[in-house]
């Protein structure tokens, strides 16, 4: 997960075809970002993960919206290098540990943070970030939990307008979101715009002090 801590940005995408997955990954790489989370929201997720891994080895490819152990195994077989879920499912977290696959469960409340820590997870997805209270909520969670070493990746309503507000927080490892890989831009084949958005996001991250 060192690369996520260094880049501080994760592109999240739901993609319908392996061809578009490769084009998207190429556009992200052109913008300087070598991390993508391909979500299991489409029937083509496994094929997309496998195609990007085979075609662009420089790209770190994760599987998102992983909701079951079976899905996690499919993601790993396809070549996923990390996994992410919107919520905290103990069976999925335990399976990831058994498979030695880095995994980031989703949390929103103090109780979920404690459950995740109890399962050995210290890099957590904060979702849905804006709806759950955004920066103010993360500041509240930092009080009792920052000393544990836990870090968050907020997703859900995060974009270029509020990215810096999240990234300046020591408890935030990185930001993630679909605005870099918007479904409309993918459908239009507007790879140039995706590259431009990627450069903008990384520029924001580079101006913010890295978390300690």
RODOKE-192285 format. One record per residue: residue in three letters; y, z, x of N, C-alpha, C in turn. Coordinates in Angstrom, 2 decimals, decimal comma. Example, Ala and Ser with C-alpha at 12.3 -4.5 7.8 and 13.67 -1.06 7.14 Angstrom:
BEGIN
R   resn       n_Y       n_Z       n_X      ca_Y      ca_Z      ca_X       c_Y       c_Z       c_X
R    ALA     -5,69      7,80     13,19     -4,50      7,80     12,30     -3,30      7,80     13,20
R    SER     -2,25      7,08     12,85     -1,06      7,14     13,67      0,03      7,87     12,90
//
This chain:
BEGIN
R   resn       n_Y       n_Z       n_X      ca_Y      ca_Z      ca_X       c_Y       c_Z       c_X
R    UNK     -1,22      0,00      0,82      0,00      0,00      0,00      1,27      0,00      0,85
R    UNK      1,07     -0,05      2,18      2,22     -0,04      3,08      3,21     -1,16      2,75
R    UNK      2,68     -2,32      2,40      3,56     -3,46      2,13      4,45     -3,20      0,92
R    UNK      3,93     -2,52     -0,09      4,73     -2,20     -1,27      5,87     -1,27     -0,89
R    UNK      5,59     -0,29     -0,05      6,64      0,63      0,40      7,70     -0,09      1,23
R    UNK      7,28     -1,14      1,94      8,22     -1,89      2,77      9,07     -2,86      1,95
R    UNK      8,45     -3,63      1,08      9,18     -4,63      0,29      9,99     -3,97     -0,82
R    UNK      9,41     -2,95     -1,45     10,04     -2,18     -2,52     10,22     -2,97     -3,81
R    UNK      9,58     -4,13     -3,90      9,64     -4,96     -5,10      8,24     -5,52     -5,37
R    UNK      7,81     -5,45     -6,63      6,53     -6,03     -7,04      6,78     -6,96     -8,22
R    UNK      6,41     -8,22     -8,07      6,55     -9,17     -9,18      5,34     -9,04    -10,09
R    UNK      5,59     -8,96    -11,39      4,52     -8,80    -12,38      4,51    -10,02    -13,30
R    UNK      3,32    -10,60    -13,51      3,27    -11,82    -14,30      2,00    -11,93    -15,12
R    UNK      2,15    -12,48    -16,32      1,02    -12,88    -17,16      0,98    -14,40    -17,09
R    UNK     -0,10    -14,96    -16,55     -0,15    -16,39    -16,26     -1,35    -17,03    -16,97
R    UNK     -1,13    -18,22    -17,52     -2,16    -18,88    -18,32     -3,06    -19,82    -17,54
R    UNK     -2,62    -20,28    -16,37     -3,44    -21,22    -15,61     -3,40    -20,89    -14,12
R    UNK     -4,50    -21,13    -13,42     -4,53    -20,89    -11,98     -3,49    -21,74    -11,24
R    UNK     -3,24    -22,95    -11,74     -2,27    -23,83    -11,09     -0,88    -23,20    -11,12
R    UNK     -0,49    -22,66    -12,27      0,81    -22,00    -12,36      0,85    -20,73    -11,53
R    UNK     -0,29    -20,07    -11,41     -0,34    -18,85    -10,59      0,00    -19,18     -9,14
R    UNK     -0,56    -20,27     -8,64     -0,30    -20,68     -7,26      1,17    -21,09     -7,11
R    UNK      1,68    -21,85     -8,08      3,08    -22,28     -7,99      4,02    -21,08     -8,03
R    UNK      3,69    -20,12     -8,88      4,49    -18,91     -8,96      4,46    -18,16     -7,63
R    UNK      3,27    -17,98     -7,08      3,13    -17,27     -5,82      3,91    -17,98     -4,71
R    UNK      3,87    -19,30     -4,72      4,62    -20,07     -3,72      6,12    -19,85     -3,88
R    UNK      6,58    -19,79     -5,14      8,01    -19,56     -5,39      8,43    -18,18     -4,92
R    UNK      7,56    -17,18     -5,14      7,86    -15,83     -4,69      7,90    -15,77     -3,16
R    UNK      6,93    -16,41     -2,53      6,90    -16,43     -1,06      8,14    -17,11     -0,49
R    UNK      8,57    -18,16     -1,18      9,77    -18,86     -0,73     11,00    -17,96     -0,80
R    UNK     10,95    -16,99     -1,72     12,04    -16,04     -1,85     11,89    -14,83     -0,96
R    UNK     10,78    -14,75     -0,23     10,57    -13,66      0,71      9,67    -12,54      0,23
R    UNK      9,06    -12,71     -0,96      8,21    -11,65     -1,52      6,74    -12,05     -1,46
R    UNK      5,92    -11,19     -0,86      4,50    -11,50     -0,72      3,62    -10,51     -1,49
R    UNK      4,11    -10,07     -2,65      3,33     -9,15     -3,51      3,42     -9,64     -4,95
R    UNK      2,28     -9,76     -5,61      2,27    -10,14     -7,01      1,20     -9,34     -7,76
R    UNK      1,54     -8,92     -8,95      0,59     -8,26     -9,84      0,32     -9,21    -11,00
R    UNK     -0,90     -9,71    -11,07     -1,30    -10,62    -12,14     -2,01     -9,81    -13,21
R    UNK     -1,44     -9,80    -14,41     -1,94     -8,91    -15,45     -3,12     -9,51    -16,22
R    UNK     -3,97     -8,62    -16,69     -5,11     -9,02    -17,52     -4,67     -9,15    -18,98
R    UNK     -3,58     -9,88    -19,19     -3,10    -10,14    -20,55     -3,46    -11,55    -21,00
R    UNK     -4,05    -12,32    -20,11     -4,48    -13,68    -20,46     -5,95    -13,85    -20,07
R    UNK     -6,59    -14,82    -20,69     -8,00    -15,09    -20,40     -8,19    -15,66    -19,00
R    UNK     -7,10    -16,13    -18,40     -7,19    -16,78    -17,09     -6,91    -15,83    -15,93
R    UNK     -6,75    -14,55    -16,21     -6,34    -13,60    -15,17     -7,25    -13,64    -13,94
R    UNK     -8,55    -13,59    -14,15     -9,47    -13,58    -13,01     -9,35    -14,85    -12,19
R    UNK     -9,30    -15,99    -12,87     -9,19    -17,26    -12,17     -7,87    -17,35    -11,40
R    UNK     -6,81    -16,79    -11,99     -5,50    -16,81    -11,33     -5,52    -15,97    -10,06
R    UNK     -6,10    -14,79    -10,15     -6,21    -13,92     -8,98     -7,00    -14,60     -7,88
R    UNK     -8,16    -15,16     -8,25     -9,02    -15,81     -7,26     -8,33    -17,00     -6,62
R    UNK     -7,64    -17,79     -7,41     -6,99    -19,00     -6,89     -5,87    -18,66     -5,91
R    UNK     -5,08    -17,65     -6,24     -3,99    -17,26     -5,34     -4,56    -16,70     -4,04
R    UNK     -5,60    -15,87     -4,15     -6,21    -15,31     -2,94     -6,75    -16,41     -2,04
R    UNK     -7,38    -17,42     -2,66     -7,98    -18,50     -1,88     -6,93    -19,42     -1,26
R    UNK     -5,87    -19,67     -2,02     -4,87    -20,67     -1,61     -3,79    -20,09     -0,71
R    UNK     -3,40    -18,83     -0,99     -2,27    -18,23     -0,28     -2,67    -16,85      0,26
R    UNK     -3,39    -16,83      1,35     -3,87    -15,55      1,91     -2,76    -14,60      2,32
R    UNK     -1,54    -15,10      2,48     -0,43    -14,22      2,86      0,02    -13,33      1,71
R    UNK     -0,37    -13,70      0,49      0,07    -12,96     -0,69     -0,85    -11,77     -0,99
R    UNK     -0,23    -10,60     -1,17     -0,97     -9,42     -1,61     -1,08     -9,50     -3,13
R    UNK     -2,31     -9,56     -3,64     -2,53     -9,82     -5,06     -3,18     -8,62     -5,74
R    UNK     -2,51     -8,12     -6,77     -3,05     -7,01     -7,54     -3,38     -7,44     -8,96
R    UNK     -4,17     -6,62     -9,63     -4,52     -6,85    -11,03     -3,81     -5,81    -11,88
R    UNK     -3,09     -6,28    -12,89     -2,37     -5,36    -13,77     -3,00     -5,28    -15,15
R    UNK     -2,51     -4,31    -15,93     -3,01     -4,08    -17,29     -4,52     -3,92    -17,28
R    UNK     -5,03     -3,17    -16,31     -6,47     -2,90    -16,22     -6,78     -1,73    -17,14
R    UNK     -7,57     -1,98    -18,17     -7,80     -0,98    -19,21     -9,21     -0,40    -19,25
R    UNK    -10,11     -0,93    -18,43    -11,49     -0,43    -18,46    -12,14     -0,59    -17,10
R    UNK    -13,20      0,19    -16,83    -13,93      0,04    -15,57    -14,49     -1,37    -15,40
R    UNK    -14,95     -1,96    -16,51    -15,51     -3,30    -16,45    -14,46     -4,31    -16,01
R    UNK    -13,25     -4,17    -16,55    -12,15     -5,05    -16,17    -11,81     -4,86    -14,69
R    UNK    -11,85     -3,63    -14,25    -11,55     -3,34    -12,86    -12,54     -4,01    -11,93
R    UNK    -13,81     -3,97    -12,29    -14,84     -4,61    -11,46    -14,64     -6,13    -11,43
R    UNK    -14,27     -6,70    -12,57    -14,00     -8,13    -12,62    -12,81     -8,49    -11,74
R    UNK    -11,79     -7,64    -11,76    -10,61     -7,88    -10,93    -10,97     -7,85     -9,45
R    UNK    -11,78     -6,87     -9,06    -12,20     -6,75     -7,67    -13,04     -7,94     -7,25
R    UNK    -13,95     -8,37     -8,12    -14,80     -9,53     -7,83    -13,96    -10,80     -7,66
R    UNK    -12,83    -10,85     -8,37    -11,95    -12,01     -8,28    -11,11    -11,99     -7,01
R    UNK    -11,06    -10,83     -6,36    -10,31    -10,73     -5,11     -9,09     -9,83     -5,16
R    UNK     -8,90     -9,12     -6,26     -7,73     -8,23     -6,36     -7,74     -7,20     -5,24
R    UNK     -6,55     -6,95     -4,69     -6,43     -6,01     -3,57     -5,89     -4,65     -3,99
R    UNK     -5,39     -4,56     -5,21     -5,02     -3,28     -5,81     -5,02     -3,44     -7,32
R    UNK     -5,03     -2,31     -8,02     -5,05     -2,35     -9,48     -3,97     -1,47    -10,07
R    UNK     -3,53     -1,83    -11,27     -2,48     -1,10    -11,97     -2,83     -1,02    -13,45
R    UNK     -2,54      0,11    -14,07     -2,75      0,23    -15,51     -1,49      0,78    -16,17
R    UNK     -1,29      0,49    -17,46     -0,11      1,01    -18,15     -0,21      2,49    -18,47
R    UNK     -1,43      3,00    -18,54     -1,64      4,41    -18,85     -2,62      5,04    -17,88
R    UNK     -3,00      6,27    -18,18     -3,89      7,02    -17,29     -5,26      7,18    -17,93
R    UNK     -6,20      6,40    -17,46     -7,58      6,45    -17,94     -8,45      6,97    -16,80
R    UNK     -8,96      8,19    -16,98     -9,71      8,83    -15,89    -10,90      8,00    -15,43
R    UNK    -11,59      7,34    -16,36    -12,76      6,54    -15,99    -12,37      5,37    -15,10
R    UNK    -11,23      4,77    -15,40    -10,77      3,64    -14,59    -10,37      4,14    -13,19
R    UNK     -9,65      5,25    -13,14     -9,24      5,81    -11,85    -10,46      6,18    -11,00
R    UNK    -11,44      6,79    -11,62    -12,66      7,18    -10,91    -13,43      5,97    -10,41
R    UNK    -13,47      4,92    -11,23    -14,16      3,69    -10,82    -13,45      3,05     -9,65
R    UNK    -12,12      3,05     -9,67    -11,35      2,50     -8,56    -11,65      3,25     -7,27
R    UNK    -11,76      4,57     -7,37    -12,08      5,38     -6,19    -13,47      5,04     -5,66
R    UNK    -14,41      4,86     -6,58    -15,78      4,51     -6,18    -15,83      3,15     -5,50
R    UNK    -14,98      2,23     -5,96    -14,94      0,88     -5,42    -14,01      0,76     -4,22
R    UNK    -13,33      1,87     -3,89    -12,38      1,91     -2,78    -11,25      0,90     -2,97
R    UNK    -10,79      0,78     -4,21     -9,69     -0,13     -4,54     -8,43      0,69     -4,82
R    UNK     -7,36      0,48     -4,06     -6,11      1,20     -4,32     -5,70      0,99     -5,78
R    UNK     -5,32      2,09     -6,44     -5,05      2,00     -7,88     -3,86      2,85     -8,26
R    UNK     -3,01      2,29     -9,13     -1,82      2,97     -9,61     -1,89      3,12    -11,12
R    UNK     -2,24      4,29    -11,62     -2,25      4,49    -13,07     -0,84      4,67    -13,60
R    UNK     -0,66      4,39    -14,87      0,64      4,56    -15,50      0,82      5,96    -16,05
R    UNK      2,02      6,50    -15,89      2,34      7,83    -16,43      3,72      7,79    -17,05
R    UNK      3,96      8,77    -17,94      5,26      8,86    -18,58      5,71     10,31    -18,72
R    UNK      4,78     11,25    -18,67      5,10     12,65    -18,93      4,65     13,54    -17,77
R    UNK      5,18     14,79    -17,71      4,72     15,73    -16,67      3,22     15,97    -16,72
R    UNK      2,65     16,09    -17,90      1,21     16,33    -18,01      0,41     15,18    -17,40
R    UNK      0,88     13,95    -17,63      0,18     12,80    -17,06      0,33     12,75    -15,55
R    UNK      1,48     13,13    -15,05      1,68     13,20    -13,59      0,69     14,18    -12,99
R    UNK      0,53     15,34    -13,62     -0,39     16,35    -13,10     -1,83     15,88    -13,17
R    UNK     -2,19     15,19    -14,24     -3,55     14,64    -14,35     -3,80     13,63    -13,24
R    UNK     -2,80     12,78    -12,98     -2,94     11,78    -11,93     -3,08     12,44    -10,56
R    UNK     -2,27     13,45    -10,29     -2,36     14,15     -9,02     -3,73     14,82     -8,88
R    UNK     -4,22     15,35     -9,98     -5,54     15,98     -9,96     -6,66     15,01     -9,64
R    UNK     -6,41     13,72     -9,94     -7,40     12,67     -9,66     -7,18     12,04     -8,29
R    UNK     -6,21     12,56     -7,56     -5,96     12,06     -6,21     -5,00     10,90     -6,12
R    UNK     -4,27     10,62     -7,21     -3,33      9,49     -7,21     -1,92      9,99     -6,92
R    UNK     -1,30      9,43     -5,89      0,06      9,84     -5,55      1,08      8,70     -5,66
R    UNK      0,59      7,49     -5,91      1,48      6,36     -6,18      1,25      5,96     -7,63
R    UNK      2,26      6,18     -8,47      2,08      6,04     -9,91      3,06      5,05    -10,52
R    UNK      2,60      4,36    -11,53      3,46      3,47    -12,30      4,17      4,31    -13,36
R    UNK      5,49      4,25    -13,41      6,27      4,94    -14,44      6,58      3,93    -15,52
R    UNK      5,92      4,08    -16,67      5,98      3,06    -17,72      5,92      3,69    -19,11
R    UNK      6,67      3,15    -20,06      7,73      2,14    -19,93      9,02      2,79    -19,47
R    UNK      9,51      2,41    -18,32     10,56      3,15    -17,63     11,82      3,40    -18,46
R    UNK     12,43      2,36    -18,94     13,70      2,54    -19,64     13,53      3,30    -20,95
R    UNK     12,52      2,97    -21,70     12,26      3,65    -22,97     11,94      5,12    -22,75
R    UNK     11,30      5,43    -21,63     10,89      6,81    -21,33     11,99      7,67    -20,74
R    UNK     13,19      7,11    -20,61     14,29      7,90    -20,08     14,86      7,40    -18,79
R    UNK     14,23      6,37    -18,21     14,78      5,73    -17,03     15,04      6,65    -15,85
R    UNK     16,17      6,43    -15,21     16,54      7,19    -14,02     16,63      8,68    -14,31
R    UNK     17,18      9,04    -15,46     17,32     10,46    -15,80     15,96     11,15    -15,89
R    UNK     14,99     10,46    -16,47     13,65     11,04    -16,59     13,01     11,20    -15,21
R    UNK     13,17     10,20    -14,35     12,59     10,30    -13,02     13,23     11,42    -12,21
R    UNK     14,53     11,63    -12,39     15,19     12,74    -11,72     14,61     14,07    -12,18
R    UNK     14,31     14,15    -13,47     13,71     15,37    -14,01     12,31     15,58    -13,44
R    UNK     11,55     14,49    -13,30     10,19     14,61    -12,75     10,22     14,94    -11,26
R    UNK     11,28     14,50    -10,58     11,38     14,76     -9,14     11,48     16,25     -8,85
R    UNK     12,16     16,98     -9,73     12,34     18,41     -9,51     11,05     19,15     -9,23
R    UNK     10,08     19,12    -10,17      8,85     19,88     -9,96      7,77     19,16     -9,15
R    UNK      7,92     17,84     -8,93      6,80     17,11     -8,32      7,10     16,42     -6,98
R    UNK      8,34     16,28     -6,61      8,65     15,55     -5,37      7,94     16,15     -4,16
R    UNK      7,81     17,47     -4,14      7,20     18,12     -2,97      5,71     17,81     -2,82
R    UNK      5,09     17,24     -3,87      3,67     16,90     -3,81      3,43     15,60     -3,05
R    UNK      4,52     14,85     -2,81      4,38     13,56     -2,16      4,20     12,40     -3,13
R    UNK      4,26     12,68     -4,43      4,09     11,63     -5,42      5,26     10,66     -5,36
R    UNK      4,96      9,37     -5,57      5,98      8,32     -5,63      5,74      7,49     -6,89
R    UNK      6,82      6,91     -7,39      6,72      6,13     -8,63      7,16      4,69     -8,42
R    UNK      6,56      3,81     -9,21      7,01      2,43     -9,32      7,38      2,21    -10,79
R    UNK      8,66      2,27    -11,13      9,06      2,08    -12,52      8,94      0,63    -12,97
R    UNK      8,39      0,45    -14,15      8,30     -0,85    -14,80      8,62     -0,68    -16,27
R    UNK      9,13     -1,74    -16,85      9,47     -1,69    -18,27     10,96     -1,55    -18,45
R    UNK     11,65     -2,68    -18,58     13,09     -2,64    -18,72     13,83     -2,61    -17,40
R    UNK     13,10     -2,74    -16,31     13,73     -2,76    -14,99     14,09     -4,21    -14,65
R    UNK     15,33     -4,43    -14,20     15,76     -5,77    -13,81     16,87     -5,67    -12,78
R    UNK     17,52     -6,78    -12,50     18,53     -6,80    -11,45     19,73     -5,91    -11,76
R    UNK     19,96     -5,63    -13,04     21,13     -4,82    -13,40     20,95     -3,34    -13,12
R    UNK     19,72     -2,86    -13,07     19,49     -1,42    -12,85     18,57     -1,13    -11,67
R    UNK     18,15     -2,17    -10,97     17,20     -1,99     -9,86     17,71     -1,00     -8,82
R    UNK     18,97     -1,13     -8,44     19,53     -0,26     -7,40     19,55      1,20     -7,84
R    UNK     19,78      1,45     -9,14     19,80      2,82     -9,65     18,45      3,50     -9,46
R    UNK     17,38      2,73     -9,59     16,04      3,28     -9,37     15,74      3,40     -7,88
R    UNK     16,02      2,34     -7,14     15,62      2,28     -5,74     16,30      3,33     -4,86
R    UNK     17,48      3,79     -5,26     18,19      4,78     -4,46     17,52      6,15     -4,52
R    UNK     16,62      6,34     -5,49     15,96      7,64     -5,66     14,82      7,80     -4,65
R    UNK     14,78      8,89     -3,91     13,71      9,10     -2,93     12,31      9,09     -3,54
R    UNK     12,19      9,44     -4,82     10,87      9,52     -5,43     10,37      8,14     -5,88
R    UNK     11,22      7,13     -5,80     10,83      5,77     -6,19     10,40      4,97     -4,96
R    UNK      9,15      4,53     -4,97      8,62      3,75     -3,84      9,05      2,30     -3,92
R    UNK      9,06      1,77     -5,16      9,39      0,36     -5,38      9,68      0,17     -6,85
R    UNK     10,16     -1,01     -7,19     10,35     -1,36     -8,59      9,45     -2,54     -8,92
R    UNK      9,10     -2,66    -10,17      8,28     -3,79    -10,59      8,80     -4,34    -11,90
R    UNK      8,46     -5,57    -12,17      8,89     -6,13    -13,44      8,58     -7,59    -13,59
R    UNK      8,73     -8,05    -14,82      8,43     -9,44    -15,14      9,66    -10,34    -15,06
R    UNK     10,84     -9,76    -14,79     12,03    -10,61    -14,78     11,99    -11,62    -13,64
R    UNK     11,26    -11,31    -12,58     11,13    -12,26    -11,47     10,22    -13,42    -11,83
R    UNK      9,29    -13,16    -12,72      8,30    -14,17    -13,11      8,29    -14,31    -14,63
R    UNK      9,48    -14,52    -15,17      9,65    -14,62    -16,62      8,77    -15,74    -17,19
R    UNK      8,14    -15,44    -18,32      7,23    -16,41    -18,93      7,92    -17,74    -19,25
R    UNK      9,17    -17,67    -19,65      9,90    -18,90    -19,98     10,12    -19,74    -18,73
R    UNK     10,47    -19,09    -17,63     10,69    -19,82    -16,38      9,39    -20,47    -15,90
R    UNK      8,27    -19,74    -16,06      6,98    -20,29    -15,67      6,63    -21,49    -16,54
R    UNK      6,84    -21,36    -17,86      6,54    -22,45    -18,78      7,38    -23,69    -18,47
R    UNK      8,62    -23,46    -18,05      9,51    -24,58    -17,72      9,24    -25,14    -16,33
R    UNK      8,47    -24,41    -15,54      8,25    -24,83    -14,16      9,49    -24,67    -13,32
R    UNK     10,31    -23,69    -13,67     11,57    -23,47    -12,96     11,35    -22,58    -11,74
R    UNK     10,63    -23,11    -10,78     10,25    -22,33     -9,61     11,46    -22,01     -8,73
R    UNK     12,45    -22,90     -8,74     13,66    -22,67     -7,95     14,40    -21,43     -8,41
R    UNK     14,46    -21,24     -9,73     15,13    -20,05    -10,27     14,35    -18,79     -9,94
R    UNK     13,04    -18,87     -9,98     12,20    -17,72     -9,63     12,42    -17,34     -8,18
R    UNK     12,53    -18,33     -7,30     12,81    -18,06     -5,90     14,17    -17,39     -5,73
R    UNK     15,15    -17,88     -6,48     16,50    -17,30     -6,40     16,51    -15,86     -6,88
R    UNK     15,82    -15,60     -7,99     15,74    -14,23     -8,51     15,05    -13,31     -7,52
R    UNK     14,04    -13,82     -6,87     13,30    -13,04     -5,88     14,19    -12,67     -4,70
R    UNK     14,94    -13,63     -4,22     15,87    -13,36     -3,11     16,89    -12,30     -3,53
R    UNK     17,34    -12,40     -4,77     18,32    -11,42     -5,26     17,76    -10,02     -5,33
R    UNK     16,52     -9,91     -5,81     15,88     -8,59     -5,91     15,67     -7,97     -4,53
R    UNK     15,23     -8,77     -3,59     15,00     -8,25     -2,24     16,30     -7,89     -1,56
R    UNK     17,36     -8,61     -1,89     18,69     -8,28     -1,34     19,15     -6,92     -1,85
R    UNK     18,90     -6,67     -3,12     19,26     -5,35     -3,70     18,48     -4,25     -2,99
R    UNK     17,17     -4,48     -2,82     16,32     -3,48     -2,18     16,73     -3,21     -0,73
R    UNK     17,16     -4,25     -0,05     17,52     -4,09      1,37     18,80     -3,30      1,56
R    UNK     19,62     -3,23      0,52     20,89     -2,50      0,62     20,76     -1,03      0,26
R    UNK     19,59     -0,66     -0,26     19,36      0,71     -0,70     18,54      1,44      0,35
R    UNK     18,91      2,67      0,62     18,18      3,48      1,60     16,74      3,65      1,16
R    UNK     15,82      3,43      2,08     14,40      3,61      1,77     14,10      5,07      1,50
R    UNK     13,13      5,35      0,60     12,78      6,74      0,32     12,12      7,38      1,53
R    UNK     12,34      8,66      1,68     11,76      9,37      2,82     10,31      9,73      2,53
//
